[in-house]
Amino acid sequence: MRIALTLLIAIVVGGLAVGQAQGTTPVEDLGDQILSFIQSAADLLGQGLVRLVNLILPAGHEVSDSLAIPLGYLGLLTLILFLFGILEAARKVIWIVVGVGWVLMLVRIVLEALGL
């Protein structure tokens, strides 16, 4: 966890210097970098989850790569939920959102596997 935090700080500090050289404000550049990092992490995690699901499904019924981003964001939400102790009320809401998301994702995977 400390390594990831250190890496994130290094990216942000390095990006601030680059952002100032290009004439953009540091706040705009910081926001863009954070959103890009979240998108990249979701895409990477989603691709891994799609590959994992495709290993389980029979040949010819693979899950499409278009599910990588939604699976990635659900995976990130799940990781955040496990890593951080959130207030009890917010935790329940996030669990409901994550649970509904996983159910809908499983329904879509089953539908794609059945060819519907």
C-alpha positions in Angstrom: 0.0 0.0 0.0 2.8 2.4 0.8 4.5 1.6 -2.5 1.4 2.4 -4.4 0.9 5.6 -2.5 4.5 6.6 -3.1 4.2 5.8 -6.8 1.0 7.9 -7.1 2.7 10.8 -5.4 5.7 10.5 -7.7 3.4 10.5 -10.8 1.5 13.5 -9.5 4.6 15.6 -8.6 6.3 14.7 -11.9 3.1 15.5 -13.8 2.8 18.9 -12.1 6.2 19.9 -13.4 5.3 18.8 -16.9 1.9 20.5 -16.7 3.5 23.8 -15.7 5.9 23.6 -18.6 3.1 23.2 -21.1 1.1 26.2 -19.8 -1.8 24.3 -18.1 -2.7 24.9 -14.5 -1.5 22.3 -12.0 -5.0 21.6 -10.8 -6.3 20.7 -14.3 -3.3 18.6 -15.0 -3.7 16.8 -11.6 -7.3 16.1 -12.3 -6.5 14.7 -15.8 -3.8 12.5 -14.4 -5.9 11.1 -11.6 -8.8 10.3 -14.0 -6.3 8.8 -16.5 -4.8 6.6 -13.7 -8.3 5.4 -12.6 -9.2 4.6 -16.2 -6.0 2.8 -16.9 -6.3 0.8 -13.6 -9.9 -0.1 -14.4 -9.0 -1.2 -18.0 -6.1 -3.3 -16.8 -8.1 -5.0 -14.0 -11.1 -5.5 -16.4 -8.9 -7.1 -19.0 -7.6 -9.5 -16.4 -11.1 -10.3 -15.2 -12.3 -10.9 -18.8 -9.4 -13.3 -19.4 -10.2 -15.1 -16.1 -13.8 -15.5 -17.0 -12.9 -16.7 -20.5 -10.7 -19.4 -18.9 -13.8 -20.7 -17.1 -16.3 -20.5 -20.0 -16.3 -23.2 -22.7 -14.6 -22.5 -26.1 -16.8 -20.5 -28.5 -18.7 -18.8 -25.7 -16.0 -16.2 -24.7 -17.0 -12.9 -23.1 -16.5 -9.9 -25.3 -13.7 -7.4 -24.6 -16.3 -4.6 -24.3 -16.9 -5.8 -20.7 -13.4 -5.0 -19.7 -14.1 -1.4 -18.6 -17.3 -2.2 -16.6 -15.7 -5.2 -15.0 -12.7 -3.1 -14.2 -14.7 -0.4 -12.5 -16.6 -2.9 -10.5 -13.3 -4.6 -9.5 -11.9 -1.2 -8.4 -15.0 -0.5 -6.3 -14.7 -3.9 -4.8 -11.0 -3.3 -4.0 -11.7 0.1 -2.5 -14.4 -1.4 -0.4 -12.0 -4.1 1.0 -9.1 -1.7 1.5 -10.7 1.2 3.2 -12.9 1.1 6.3 -15.8 3.3 5.3 -18.5 4.7 7.5 -21.2 2.1 8.0 -24.0 3.9 6.1 -21.8 4.5 3.1 -20.4 1.0 3.2 -23.9 -0.5 3.0 -24.8 1.7 0.0 -21.5 0.8 -1.8 -22.1 -2.9 -1.1 -25.6 -2.6 -2.6 -24.2 -0.9 -5.7 -21.4 -3.4 -6.1 -23.7 -6.4 -5.5 -26.2 -5.2 -8.1 -23.3 -4.5 -10.5 -21.9 -8.0 -10.1 -25.4 -9.6 -10.6 -26.0 -7.6 -13.8 -22.5 -8.4 -15.0 -23.0 -12.2 -14.4 -26.4 -12.0 -16.2 -24.7 -10.4 -19.2 -21.9 -13.0 -19.2 -24.5 -15.9 -19.0 -26.5 -14.3 -21.8 -23.4 -13.9 -24.0 -22.3 -17.5 -23.2 -25.8 -18.8 -24.3 -25.6 -16.7 -27.5 -28.6 -14.6 -26.6 
